[in-house]
Amino acid sequence: PELIRVTLASRGHWDMMHHTCHLQLRQPPCLLLSKKAATNPSLTRRSQLHACRAHAQHAAHSPCSSASAPGVLEWATAGSGQQRLKCAVRELPGRGRGLVATEDIQPGEPILKVPLHKVYSSKPESELQMHWSADLALRLLSDRHACSQAAANSSSSDSATPSQWCTWLASLPPRVPTPLEFTPRHLAALGDPAAAAEIEGMQACIAACYEEVQPQLAAMGATYQHFLDAVQVLHSRCFYFPESGAHLAVPGVDMANHDGVAP
């Protein structure tokens, strides 16, 4: 298909298949440039729930400001044939930023239509040499660096060519804390060795991937914290597309907060 469509399956519920915590914790095995694959057991539902609770407690005490998102929905849907937007990005008191309806939307009515060339996609799994989020985080930081360079040199005759992703990148939050930031104390609080082992495996994976890409990051002035922040932003909003084996971040759709209970 040429478009990603988001519709209401039933009044008040988003037609989405994955919960945020599943996206953060249930990752494919870590693929490193050394060709050594780390294998971790799949999380049980009980492990996922424990990890989600611990993540919520951790995030509640971690600063995570939301970036503004001027024009991101208009940019994301441009060229899709969508005539009118019935939703907008708003700051929700006590809940952070989210996507809200500005008019009544009927079940089955398209809410957003996003052309595939506006979808931020990882490489297919068959082409990856490291974990998908590490590979995509390197690309995200490279695109962000290009946007910064273009903005800094905008008045110069030797200005850099900006990335096409600048509008979307500017809308991303600077930091989204996930279990990748858990300390041994947080892991112990889970009370679930399987969940703790899964998280420790991902932490080791991302650290190993950083060592592989550190020279490229250094050339952009990016540190490990920049790399970790980019990985976590991607973990918080990417969908897995089994047909291609790629992970997708869909601008506009990534503004929709996951909620198990409709308000």
C-alpha positions in Angstrom: 0.0 0.0 0.0 1.0 3.6 -0.5 -0.7 5.0 2.6 -0.8 4.2 6.3 -4.4 4.7 7.4 -5.5 5.0 11.0 -9.2 4.5 11.7 -11.5 4.0 14.7 -12.5 0.4 15.0 -15.2 1.3 17.4 -16.2 4.6 19.0 -13.5 5.8 21.4 -10.9 3.1 20.7 -7.8 3.4 18.4 -7.3 0.5 16.0 -3.8 -0.3 17.1 -2.3 -3.7 17.8 0.5 -3.1 20.3 0.7 -1.7 23.8 3.6 0.7 24.6 5.3 -1.6 27.1 5.2 -4.5 24.6 7.1 -2.3 22.1 9.6 -1.4 24.8 10.3 -4.8 26.1 9.5 -7.4 23.5 12.3 -6.8 21.1 13.8 -9.3 18.6 17.2 -10.8 19.6 20.1 -8.4 19.6 22.1 -8.6 16.4 25.6 -7.2 16.7 28.2 -6.4 14.1 30.3 -9.1 15.5 27.5 -11.5 14.3 27.0 -12.8 17.9 23.2 -12.9 18.6 22.0 -12.7 22.1 19.0 -14.8 22.9 16.6 -14.0 25.6 13.4 -15.9 26.7 10.1 -14.2 25.7 8.5 -12.3 28.5 5.4 -13.8 30.0 2.3 -11.6 30.4 3.0 -11.5 34.2 6.5 -10.3 33.5 5.2 -7.6 31.1 2.8 -6.3 33.7 5.4 -6.2 36.4 7.8 -4.3 34.1 5.1 -1.9 33.0 4.3 -1.0 36.7 8.0 -0.5 37.4 8.4 1.6 34.3 5.5 3.8 35.3 6.9 4.3 38.8 10.4 5.1 37.3 9.0 7.5 34.7 6.9 9.4 37.3 10.2 10.5 38.9 12.0 11.2 35.7 11.9 14.5 33.8 10.5 14.1 30.3 9.4 17.3 28.7 7.4 17.2 25.5 8.6 19.1 22.5 6.1 21.3 20.6 4.7 19.9 17.4 3.8 22.8 15.1 2.5 21.6 11.7 3.5 18.0 12.2 0.1 16.5 11.3 -0.2 18.8 8.2 3.3 17.7 7.2 2.7 14.0 7.8 -0.6 14.0 5.8 0.5 16.2 2.9 0.3 14.4 -0.4 -2.0 11.7 1.0 -5.3 13.1 -0.4 -6.6 13.8 3.1 -8.9 16.8 2.7 -9.4 17.8 6.3 -7.9 17.0 9.7 -10.3 16.3 12.5 -7.6 15.9 15.1 -4.8 17.9 16.7 -1.9 17.6 19.0 -2.7 19.0 22.5 -1.1 19.2 25.9 -3.5 17.3 28.2 -3.5 18.4 31.9 -1.9 15.7 34.0 -1.4 13.4 31.1 1.2 15.0 28.8 0.9 15.5 25.1 -1.6 13.5 23.0 -3.7 13.3 19.9 -7.3 14.6 20.4 -10.3 14.8 18.1 -11.4 18.4 17.2 -14.6 17.1 15.6 -16.8 14.0 15.8 -15.2 11.1 14.1 -17.3 8.1 13.0 -16.2 4.4 13.4 -14.4 3.4 10.3 -13.7 7.0 9.2 -10.0 7.6 8.4 -8.4 9.9 11.0 -5.0 10.2 9.5 -3.6 9.2 6.1 0.2 9.2 6.0 2.1 8.4 2.7 4.7 5.7 3.1 7.5 8.0 2.1 6.7 9.9 5.3 7.1 6.8 7.5 10.4 6.5 9.3 11.3 2.9 8.8 14.1 0.6 9.9 15.9 -1.7 7.5 14.2 -5.2 7.2 15.5 -7.7 9.7 17.3 -9.6 6.9 19.5 -6.6 6.2 20.4 -5.6 9.8 23.8 -6.0 11.3 22.8 -4.8 14.8 19.6 -4.3 16.8 17.0 -2.4 14.7 16.6 0.4 17.3 20.3 1.0 17.4 20.6 1.1 13.7 17.6 3.4 13.4 18.8 5.6 16.3 22.1 6.3 14.4 20.0 7.4 11.4 17.8 9.6 13.5 20.8 11.3 15.1 22.3 11.8 11.6 19.1 13.3 10.3 18.8 15.5 13.4 22.4 16.7 12.9 21.6 17.6 9.3 18.6 19.6 10.4 20.8 21.5 13.0 23.5 22.2 10.5 21.0 23.5 7.9 19.4 25.7 10.5 22.7 27.1 11.7 23.9 27.8 8.2 20.6 29.1 6.8 22.0 32.6 6.3 25.2 31.3 4.7 25.7 30.7 1.0 27.2 27.4 1.9 24.2 26.1 3.8 23.7 22.4 4.2 20.8 20.5 2.7 18.3 19.8 5.5 16.8 16.4 6.1 13.2 15.9 4.9 12.4 14.7 8.4 13.1 18.1 10.2 9.4 18.8 11.0 8.8 15.4 12.5 12.1 15.3 14.4 11.4 18.7 16.0 8.1 17.2 17.3 9.8 14.3 19.1 10.2 14.5 22.9 13.8 14.9 24.0 13.7 11.9 26.3 11.3 9.0 26.9 12.5 6.9 29.9 12.1 3.2 29.4 13.4 0.1 31.2 16.7 0.6 29.4 17.4 3.1 32.2 16.6 0.7 35.1 19.3 0.4 37.7 19.9 -2.8 39.7 17.5 -1.4 42.3 14.7 -1.0 39.8 15.4 -4.5 38.4 15.2 -6.0 41.9 11.9 -4.2 42.5 10.4 -6.1 39.6 10.4 -9.3 41.6 10.6 -11.2 38.4 13.9 -12.7 37.3 12.7 -13.3 33.7 11.8 -9.7 33.2 15.0 -8.5 34.9 17.1 -10.8 32.6 15.3 -9.5 29.5 16.0 -5.9 30.4 19.6 -6.6 31.3 20.0 -8.3 28.0 18.7 -5.3 26.1 20.8 -2.9 28.2 23.9 -5.0 27.2 22.8 -5.1 23.6 22.4 -1.3 23.3 25.7 -0.7 25.1 27.5 -3.1 22.6 25.9 -1.4 19.6 27.0 1.9 20.9 30.6 0.7 20.9 30.2 -0.2 17.2 28.8 3.1 16.1 30.7 5.4 18.5 33.1 6.8 15.9 30.1 7.9 13.7 28.4 9.4 16.7 31.5 11.3 17.8 31.7 12.8 14.3 28.3 14.4 14.9 29.1 15.4 18.5 26.7 12.8 19.9 27.3 11.0 23.2 26.1 7.8 24.6 23.2 9.6 26.3 22.1 11.1 22.9 22.3 7.6 21.5 20.3 6.1 24.4 17.7 8.9 24.2 17.2 8.2 20.4 16.9 4.5 21.0 14.2 5.0 23.7 12.2 7.5 21.6 12.1 4.8 18.9 11.2 2.0 21.4 8.3 4.2 22.6 6.6 4.7 19.2 7.6 2.1 16.6 5.3 -0.6 15.2 6.6 -3.9 13.8 5.5 -4.7 10.3 5.8 -8.4 9.8 5.4 -8.4 6.0 8.7 -6.5 5.6 10.3 -7.3 8.9 10.8 -3.6 9.5 9.9 -1.3 12.5 7.9 1.8 11.6 7.5 5.2 13.3 4.4 6.8 11.7 4.4 10.6 12.1 1.1 11.8 13.6 0.1 8.3 14.7 3.0 8.4 17.2 1.3 11.3 18.9 -1.6 9.0 20.0 -1.2 7.9 23.6 -1.9 4.3 24.3 -4.6 3.8 26.9 -6.2 0.6 28.0 -9.4 2.4 29.1 -11.2 4.8 26.9 -12.0 8.1 28.7 
